[in-house]
Amino acid sequence: LQRPSIGIIGAGIGGLSFAIALQQMGFTPHIYEQAAALRPIGAGIILGNNAMQVYKKLGLDEELCARAERLSYMAVTREDLAILAKTDLDYFHQQNNVPSLALERSELHRILLQHIDRRALRLDHRLVNIQNTTDDVRLTFANGWCFRHDLVIAADGQSSHVRKQLFPESQLRSTSQLCWRSLTDLSLQENLRHGLREAWAWGTRFGFVPLSPTRVYWYALQSTVQRYQREPDALLPNLFYKYASPIPELIRNTNRQTVHAEEIRELKPLKNWAKDRVCLLGDAAHSTTPNLGQGAGQAIEDALVLAQCLDKYAYQAAFGRYQELRQRKVRWIARSSRRLGRIAHWMHPAAVAFRNRLSATTPGWLKRRQTARIFRLAEV
Ligand SMILES: Cc1cc2nc3c(=O)[nH]c(=O)nc-3n(C[C@H](O)[C@H](O)[C@H](O)COP(=O)(O)OP(=O)(O)OC[C@H]3O[C@@H](n4cnc5c(N)ncnc54)[C@H](O)[C@@H]3O)c2cc1C
């Protein structure tokens, strides 16, 4: 069987996962990455049970488990760390025979890269132009190189150059929330060792999760009514000093130079993800707010579904089926995540009291049903 030649733009989590899935199905994809070296930001990442089900199918789950911390739960708490709502991840571990994990982004990238045919990856190739023709797709890079492929998959992230060129009407919108994230060395108490806690107060929140017995990933958010400060990391100790231990210690213990700060943005839902021979994947297609910890999870699901569709159908049918199988779920996740982010930042004391009571009284079966929907994979 003659496989189409496939070019992938972007060697992020989505692009690499897609390349691995394609290789396992007998394709020989080429990946073009703008960076001269792959150095993901120094932060952690949650791989939800859905992402891990995909990696199990691709045979990566054991390697990932060996380099990560298994999560038993994710909890929303008050600023004193008293739990308001808890998602039981052990239940889904038992159901699907694979855990949810937390690990360093650099570890995830390292493991993904080990499964890529290194001849397939071209670093220092920033795409500057893409041209769909009736027979192929022509790519032009900033370094002067040009390539042709039968099909191109754009996994070039939230600010996707391909998306802007193909769908100039697409729009990123601000959530007016600023996020800091980093890693630090600290041994957490035993009762904080097995899950993620996200503490909510008034217009700020702080999440932390162990990545190993001595390493912790943390993130902090603030409503950015005042927009960017000149030195946003200088704000951190003042914003979170009232939060319970170990939050102030985590901030104090972190090297300021390693704190990554950015405004949280999301993509306004796109009607179409494909045009002629080019198709979008991951954040390029549906960048969402990080409140459910599902952005990469959705890119990873895309990767498997799109590869399976290309394995089964001709490209027009494959792109159509991929969008049909994935779009509804990612839209629902984006909506739920946006809503959660807004509620988390309520400032009025009465609204906060109502929110906290509601979180504490939502029945367990309802939370489990919603989580099951997030973790359910599509069948191609
Ligand atoms: C604060 C925060 C916390 C998050 N936490 C989680 C979490 O815990 N769990 C989770 O599942 N998700 C999380 N996410 C979301 C997750 O990081 C993204 O959804 C995921 O990285 C998307 O992967 P991607 O491959 O689509 O895009 P990216 O990871 O952005 O990769 C795109 C790649 O394309 C390259 N590229 C861009 N333009 C070009 C070009 N013109 N030419 C060539 N290459 C190009 C880039 O250099 C990059 O390597 C979080 C996001 C944020 C902001």
The ligand as a Tripos MOL2 file, in Angstrom:
@<TRIPOS>MOLECULE
LIG
   53    58     1     0     0
SMALL
NO_CHARGES

@<TRIPOS>ATOM
      1 C1         -0.3800   27.0840   32.4480 C.3       1 LIG1
      2 C2         -0.6610   25.8530   31.6150 C.ar      1 LIG1
      3 C3         -0.6880   24.6100   32.2370 C.ar      1 LIG1
      4 C4         -1.0270   23.4740   31.4750 C.ar      1 LIG1
      5 N1         -1.0780   22.2610   32.0960 N.ar      1 LIG1
      6 C5         -1.4970   21.1870   31.4080 C.ar      1 LIG1
      7 C6         -1.6200   19.9090   32.0490 C.ar      1 LIG1
      8 O1         -1.2910   19.7360   33.2450 O.2       1 LIG1
      9 N2         -2.0890   18.8560   31.3110 N.ar      1 LIG1
     10 C7         -2.4480   18.9990   30.0070 C.ar      1 LIG1
     11 O2         -2.9090   18.0060   29.3930 O.2       1 LIG1
     12 N3         -2.2960   20.1830   29.3610 N.ar      1 LIG1
     13 C8         -1.8310   21.2730   30.0220 C.ar      1 LIG1
     14 N4         -1.6670   22.4660   29.3770 N.ar      1 LIG1
     15 C9         -1.9250   22.5520   27.9220 C.3       1 LIG1
     16 C10        -0.7620   21.9730   27.0990 C.3       1 LIG1
     17 O3          0.4720   22.5460   27.4930 O.3       1 LIG1
     18 C11        -1.0070   22.2180   25.6370 C.3       1 LIG1
     19 O4         -2.3430   21.9410   25.3220 O.3       1 LIG1
     20 C12        -0.1090   21.3120   24.7890 C.3       1 LIG1
     21 O5          1.2440   21.6270   25.0120 O.3       1 LIG1
     22 C13        -0.4580   21.4650   23.3110 C.3       1 LIG1
     23 O6          0.4160   20.6920   22.5430 O.3       1 LIG1
     24 P1          0.6460   21.0240   20.9940 P.3       1 LIG1
     25 O7          1.6210   20.0080   20.5280 O.co2     1 LIG1
     26 O8         -0.6610   21.1530   20.3180 O.co2     1 LIG1
     27 O9          1.2850   22.4860   20.9700 O.3       1 LIG1
     28 P2          2.6680   22.9880   21.5730 P.3       1 LIG1
     29 O10         3.0580   22.2090   22.7690 O.co2     1 LIG1
     30 O11         2.5290   24.4740   21.7270 O.co2     1 LIG1
     31 O12         3.7350   22.6830   20.4290 O.3       1 LIG1
     32 C14         3.7910   23.4270   19.2380 C.3       1 LIG1
     33 C15         5.1730   23.2420   18.6240 C.3       1 LIG1
     34 O13         5.1700   23.8520   17.3330 O.3       1 LIG1
     35 C16         6.3460   24.6090   17.1740 C.3       1 LIG1
     36 N5          6.0510   25.6740   16.1940 N.ar      1 LIG1
     37 C17         5.2580   26.7570   16.3510 C.ar      1 LIG1
     38 N6          5.2350   27.5050   15.2430 N.ar      1 LIG1
     39 C18         6.0420   26.8860   14.3470 C.ar      1 LIG1
     40 C19         6.4330   27.1940   13.0020 C.ar      1 LIG1
     41 N7          5.9860   28.2960   12.3570 N.pl3     1 LIG1
     42 N8          7.2760   26.3460   12.3630 N.ar      1 LIG1
     43 C20         7.7390   25.2220   12.9960 C.ar      1 LIG1
     44 N9          7.4150   24.9020   14.2710 N.ar      1 LIG1
     45 C21         6.5690   25.7210   14.9290 C.ar      1 LIG1
     46 C22         6.6360   25.1390   18.5770 C.3       1 LIG1
     47 O14         7.9800   25.5280   18.7200 O.3       1 LIG1
     48 C23         6.2720   23.9340   19.4210 C.3       1 LIG1
     49 O15         7.3570   23.0510   19.5840 O.3       1 LIG1
     50 C24        -1.3100   23.6100   30.0900 C.ar      1 LIG1
     51 C25        -1.2340   24.8490   29.4720 C.ar      1 LIG1
     52 C26        -0.9110   25.9660   30.2240 C.ar      1 LIG1
     53 C27        -0.8460   27.3220   29.5380 C.3       1 LIG1
@<TRIPOS>BOND
     1     1     2 1
     2     2     3 ar
     3     2    52 ar
     4     3     4 ar
     5     4     5 ar
     6     4    50 ar
     7     5     6 ar
     8     6     7 ar
     9     6    13 1
    10     7     8 2
    11     7     9 ar
    12     9    10 ar
    13    10    11 2
    14    10    12 ar
    15    12    13 ar
    16    13    14 ar
    17    14    15 1
    18    14    50 ar
    19    15    16 1
    20    16    17 1
    21    16    18 1
    22    18    19 1
    23    18    20 1
    24    20    21 1
    25    20    22 1
    26    22    23 1
    27    23    24 1
    28    24    25 2
    29    24    26 1
    30    24    27 1
    31    27    28 1
    32    28    29 2
    33    28    30 1
    34    28    31 1
    35    31    32 1
    36    32    33 1
    37    33    34 1
    38    33    48 1
    39    34    35 1
    40    35    36 1
    41    35    46 1
    42    36    37 ar
    43    36    45 ar
    44    37    38 ar
    45    38    39 ar
    46    39    40 ar
    47    39    45 ar
    48    40    41 1
    49    40    42 ar
    50    42    43 ar
    51    43    44 ar
    52    44    45 ar
    53    46    47 1
    54    46    48 1
    55    48    49 1
    56    50    51 ar
    57    51    52 ar
    58    52    53 1
@<TRIPOS>SUBSTRUCTURE
     1 LIG1         1 GROUP 0 **** ****
